[in-house]
Amino acid sequence: MDKMSFYQRVNNFIFRKVTKNNKFHLPNYEDLGNLKIRYIDIGAAGGLNENMLFLAPILDITGFEPDHRSLENLSKIFESQGVRSHKILPFALNKEKGEVDFYLTNKSFCSSMYEPDPSLAESYRVMDKFFPMEKTTINCEKLDDQVESAEWIKLDTQGSELDILSGAERILENCAVVETEVQYVPLYKNVPVFDEISQFLRQKGFQIIDIMVSGWHEPYLRNSVHVSGGSKTPMYGNSIFIKEELLPRNLNTAVESEQILKIFLILISYKKLGLAFSIIAKAKDIGVLKQDHENLIIKILNTRFNGFFIRLLGAMPKFIRSTDYRAVTSKKLSI
């Protein structure tokens, strides 16, 4: 088992123990009031990931999916998942509006605005995913021209993520969290790889908080001899970025309480318990967190977490260990 896989499995095990059933449900609608999270889903085929389903009742989704094969059922999927509202736009995005080349690969999920690199595809024995291939053209729009604002963006577009983000500079100013697919090995010609995307987002005031590798491959020599030895190359995955101003060390009174609550919920969906709790603790320390939002967070903690494992992980911040919080919380937390 490779190291990344091992750590991911350990993290998932701990998360299952911290949560009562590995599934979240938000409190009643009257508790949430008019709370909503504006979410942009670029490459929306398949709907919400399982870890996000508990947020469905408060998500206002704008989805982009140019593949007509995925469009047919996408609205039905979002409806079945119980999202607050959704709008699906059937076109691609780029840094500028206009027509671009598009490469339809053998496996539809590998299609891209970037041309696959046959030499690398052959080296890693993934030729069947890309070839045979067909070249066509598609019309693209600019994200800044299509959406007013969003707190959360997800991109999964097989290499064009940096181009899309370059056309979303206005939206990124007020965006809190970005999840983007990244490539560690350029399987497409001239495709931006992880470090280029990371550098761009750092320049926009974001900091990376997680790197997830979902594709590992072992290389082959050109004579088809397998290069073994238990070593695999990370090919692609997802990275999560958060605005630096929302990190505990930078948090100040200019941040609104509702924004803190939204960040808490988004981070919980990514299993970032320690960071989520630390942000809440700092918000309370500087007097930003409103009482109704504080009570709502306590309600979520009381109903969905096992206090023993939270203490074991050291993830629970000092504000939950305080006398006031011990009085408010039930025996379920037993801090």
C-alpha angles and dihedrals in degrees: 000000000000120000097249092051090049094052092046091052092049091049092050091048092051091047091053089052094046091050120055098232106359088252126097130208123188120232120263119305092249089061091053095048110186095337113149136165117213106221128186113202111193109188091021100176111138097023125239122357115245093252089060099049095095088062094052095102091061101037121110100194130200106187129191118201121155095179106099090202090064096038096067096072101023097096090048090051093052091047092050089049090056100238118177092237138335141193122190120204114197101214141083127253132226139162090271135022115259148078121310138175116266127196117215106204131200090258108048094217089064096055112122149163085246123076114244116247107235094196093058093039089055093046092056095037096241097120091120091063093058109027139104088042136184126207120216138147132252136189116243134199131203116250094222088060094051108043131042099208145327140190095210133035130186122189127190109159108132100255106335095091095107092049090052093047089050087060092050103059093127093050092047090059091073100024116113105193133025124189113188137174111240135191121222093183116040102237088169126060114264091351116159111250133207100283093051093052092044092051092049093051092046088056088053092054101265130131125203116244102173142021117197123188114202100164123059123170136175116227125239127210118240091256087060093252108149115237100219135164100121094283119128130182119233105236107176143341143138133288128199124214131187130193109265092225089065095056115106094249092055102035114124140167093274089078115090123233094238090055090054090052092051092049090050091054094045092050091049088056088058092046090245093145099154094051092043092053093044092054091050091049093051091046090055093045092056094042098248100118113090119223095243091052090046090053091048091053090050089051091053091048093047095051101037111032137072107222096206094064092042089057090045092055093045087229097128109094125226094261092068090049091055123110093250093053093046087055093049099043123073131236088273088082097033093183 
